[in-house]
Amino acid sequence: MNRDDKKASDSSGAIGVWPRRDFLKGVGLAAGAAATTSASAATASQPAEQSSVTPTQREITLTINKQKVTQPIDNRTTLVDLLREHLAMTGTKKGCDHGTCGACTVHVNGQRVLSCLTLAATIDGADVTTIEGLAQGDELHPMQEAFLRCDGYQCGYCTPGQIMSGVACIEEGHASGSAEETREWMSGNLCRCSAYPNILAAVRQTSGAEPAGDPAEQTS
């Protein structure tokens, strides 16, 4: 084929070869059309209006520290996460998240529970007391005063859970007998700083099993 024949074939389109620029332009247009079609299909497959509450969510109402609170939550939300992440009540500490350290202890309907193992959805309507609910304004709870007097804390991270367990231990009747009994019923709360003797003294002094005072002065 001579040059004139090639030009004629190119102009007729029968044997013509696309110039590089036209080829790339064609590919780009095709890709854009495909993307537009996919997006339209995805949009069409979505419901016209999405509800703000999914099947995995519910609304619960709790009385927390004598205040009624209504909160939408995911069914998987634990009580400690509800308190800390949803309600900004960070006094309750999140330690092991496996129910072994006791840092997250709160009271539910008067009973001490590990809030990291308690699904908030399972206690709808319950009465919850946290460390923030013990003091009456500026007046500390006797257990809080005892922890200060006995120096029952060091880093302080376990202290809220220790205090909540200590209050429950007294109400359960396990803090007025032997020190061994009190120690056993407080054993679910761990203290990495090892302030156990002072914690034990604070609990027993609050219960009246031991005279109030600084344990360091009493043993010196």
C-alpha positions as CSV (number, residue, x, y, z in Angstrom):
1,M,0.0,0.0,0.0
2,N,1.5,3.4,-1.0
3,R,1.2,6.6,1.0
4,D,-1.9,7.8,-0.9
5,D,-3.7,4.5,-0.5
6,K,-2.9,4.5,3.3
7,K,-4.4,8.1,3.6
8,A,-7.5,7.0,1.8
9,S,-7.9,4.0,4.0
10,D,-7.4,6.1,7.1
11,S,-10.0,8.6,6.0
12,S,-12.5,5.9,5.3
13,G,-12.0,4.2,8.7
14,A,-11.8,0.7,7.2
15,I,-8.2,0.1,8.1
16,G,-7.3,3.3,10.0
17,V,-5.2,3.3,13.2
18,W,-6.2,5.7,16.0
19,P,-3.7,8.4,16.9
20,R,-2.4,7.9,20.5
21,R,-4.2,11.0,21.8
22,D,-7.6,9.9,20.5
23,F,-7.1,6.4,21.9
24,L,-6.3,7.7,25.4
25,K,-9.2,10.1,25.2
26,G,-11.5,7.2,24.3
27,V,-10.3,5.0,27.2
28,G,-10.8,7.9,29.7
29,L,-14.3,8.5,28.5
30,A,-15.2,4.8,28.8
31,A,-13.7,4.6,32.3
32,G,-15.7,7.7,33.4
33,A,-18.9,6.3,32.0
34,A,-18.3,3.0,33.9
35,A,-17.7,4.8,37.2
36,T,-20.8,6.9,36.8
37,T,-22.9,3.8,36.1
38,S,-21.5,2.0,39.2
39,A,-22.1,5.0,41.4
40,S,-25.7,5.3,40.1
41,A,-26.3,1.6,40.8
42,A,-24.9,1.8,44.3
43,T,-27.1,4.8,45.0
44,A,-30.1,3.1,43.7
45,S,-29.4,0.1,45.9
46,Q,-29.4,2.2,49.1
47,P,-32.7,2.9,50.9
48,A,-34.1,6.3,50.1
49,E,-34.1,7.3,53.8
50,Q,-32.0,5.7,56.6
51,S,-33.2,5.6,60.2
52,S,-31.1,7.1,62.9
53,V,-31.6,3.9,65.0
54,T,-30.3,0.7,63.5
55,P,-31.5,-2.8,64.5
56,T,-28.5,-3.1,66.8
57,Q,-29.4,0.0,68.8
58,R,-31.9,0.7,71.6
59,E,-32.8,3.5,74.0
60,I,-32.4,2.8,77.7
61,T,-33.3,4.7,80.8
62,L,-31.2,4.5,84.0
63,T,-31.2,6.3,87.3
64,I,-27.6,7.2,87.8
65,N,-26.6,8.9,91.1
66,K,-30.3,9.8,91.6
67,Q,-30.6,11.4,88.2
68,K,-32.7,9.8,85.4
69,V,-30.8,9.5,82.2
70,T,-32.1,8.3,78.8
71,Q,-29.5,7.3,76.3
72,P,-29.5,5.6,72.9
73,I,-26.8,2.9,72.8
74,D,-25.5,0.1,70.7
75,N,-26.6,-3.3,72.2
76,R,-23.0,-4.2,72.7
77,T,-22.2,-1.2,74.9
78,T,-20.9,-2.1,78.3
79,L,-21.9,-0.1,81.4
80,V,-18.3,1.3,81.9
81,D,-18.3,2.5,78.3
82,L,-21.7,4.1,78.7
83,L,-20.5,5.9,81.8
84,R,-17.2,7.0,80.4
85,E,-17.7,7.5,76.7
86,H,-21.4,8.5,76.5
87,L,-22.0,10.3,79.7
88,A,-18.5,11.7,80.5
89,M,-18.5,10.2,84.0
90,T,-14.8,9.2,84.1
91,G,-14.6,8.5,87.8
92,T,-15.3,4.8,87.1
93,K,-12.0,3.5,85.7
94,K,-11.5,1.0,82.9
95,G,-8.6,-1.3,83.8
96,C,-8.4,-4.8,82.4
97,D,-11.7,-4.9,80.6
98,H,-11.9,-8.6,81.5
99,G,-13.5,-8.4,85.0
100,T,-10.3,-9.3,86.9
101,C,-9.1,-6.0,88.4
102,G,-12.1,-4.4,89.9
103,A,-11.3,-0.9,88.9
104,C,-14.7,-0.5,87.2
105,T,-16.8,-1.5,90.2
106,V,-20.1,0.3,90.6
107,H,-23.4,-0.4,92.3
108,V,-26.4,-1.6,90.4
109,N,-29.6,-1.8,92.4
110,G,-27.5,-1.8,95.6
111,Q,-25.2,-4.6,94.5
112,R,-21.6,-4.2,93.4
113,V,-21.0,-5.2,89.8
114,L,-18.1,-5.1,87.4
115,S,-19.3,-2.6,84.8
116,C,-16.9,-3.8,82.2
117,L,-18.7,-7.1,82.1
118,T,-22.2,-5.6,82.3
119,L,-24.1,-4.8,79.1
120,A,-25.9,-1.6,79.6
121,A,-28.9,-2.9,77.7
122,T,-29.4,-5.6,80.3
123,I,-30.0,-3.2,83.1
124,D,-32.6,-0.9,81.5
125,G,-34.5,0.8,84.3
126,A,-31.9,0.0,87.0
127,D,-30.5,2.3,89.7
128,V,-26.8,2.9,89.3
129,T,-24.4,4.5,91.8
130,T,-20.9,5.5,90.8
131,I,-18.0,7.0,92.7
132,E,-19.4,10.5,91.7
133,G,-22.6,9.7,93.6
134,L,-21.1,9.0,97.0
135,A,-20.3,12.5,98.3
136,Q,-23.1,14.8,99.2
137,G,-21.9,18.1,97.7
138,D,-18.7,19.0,99.5
139,E,-19.3,16.4,102.2
140,L,-17.3,13.3,101.5
141,H,-18.7,9.8,102.1
142,P,-17.2,8.2,105.3
143,M,-15.3,5.7,103.1
144,Q,-13.7,8.5,101.1
145,E,-12.7,10.2,104.3
146,A,-11.2,7.0,105.6
147,F,-9.2,6.5,102.4
148,L,-7.7,10.0,102.9
149,R,-7.0,9.4,106.6
150,C,-5.5,6.0,106.0
151,D,-3.6,6.9,102.8
152,G,-5.4,4.1,101.1
153,Y,-4.2,5.1,97.6
154,Q,-1.0,5.8,95.7
155,C,-1.5,6.2,92.0
156,G,-5.2,6.4,92.6
157,Y,-6.3,4.5,89.5
158,C,-7.9,1.6,91.5
159,T,-9.3,3.9,94.2
160,P,-12.8,4.5,92.9
161,G,-13.4,0.8,92.5
162,Q,-11.8,0.1,95.9
163,I,-14.1,2.6,97.5
164,M,-17.2,1.3,95.8
165,S,-16.3,-2.3,96.8
166,G,-15.5,-1.2,100.4
167,V,-18.9,0.5,100.7
168,A,-20.6,-2.7,99.4
169,C,-18.5,-4.9,101.6
170,I,-19.8,-3.1,104.7
171,E,-23.4,-3.2,103.5
172,E,-23.0,-7.0,102.8
173,G,-21.8,-7.5,106.4
174,H,-18.3,-8.6,105.5
175,A,-16.3,-5.8,107.2
176,S,-17.2,-6.1,110.8
177,G,-15.8,-9.5,111.6
178,S,-12.3,-10.7,111.2
179,A,-9.7,-8.9,109.1
180,E,-9.3,-12.1,107.0
181,E,-13.0,-12.0,106.1
182,T,-12.8,-8.4,105.0
183,R,-9.6,-9.1,103.0
184,E,-11.3,-12.0,101.3
185,W,-14.3,-10.0,100.2
186,M,-12.1,-7.2,99.0
187,S,-9.8,-9.5,97.0
188,G,-11.5,-8.8,93.7
189,N,-10.0,-5.3,93.6
190,L,-6.4,-5.2,92.7
191,C,-3.9,-2.5,93.6
192,R,-0.7,-2.5,91.6
193,C,0.8,-0.1,94.1
194,S,0.2,-2.7,96.9
195,A,-1.6,-0.3,99.3
196,Y,-3.6,-3.3,100.6
197,P,-3.0,-2.8,104.4
198,N,-4.1,0.8,104.2
199,I,-7.1,-0.1,102.0
200,L,-8.1,-2.8,104.5
201,A,-7.7,-0.3,107.4
202,A,-9.9,2.2,105.6
203,V,-12.7,-0.3,105.1
204,R,-12.6,-1.6,108.6
205,Q,-12.4,1.8,110.2
206,T,-15.5,2.9,108.2
207,S,-17.4,-0.2,109.4
208,G,-16.4,0.5,113.0
209,A,-14.4,-2.7,113.3
210,E,-11.2,-0.7,114.0
211,P,-10.7,2.7,115.7
212,A,-10.3,5.6,113.3
213,G,-6.8,6.9,112.8
214,D,-3.7,6.8,110.7
215,P,-2.5,3.1,110.4
216,A,1.1,4.3,110.3
217,E,0.7,6.0,113.7
218,Q,-1.2,3.0,115.2
219,T,1.6,0.5,114.3
220,S,4.5,2.7,115.2
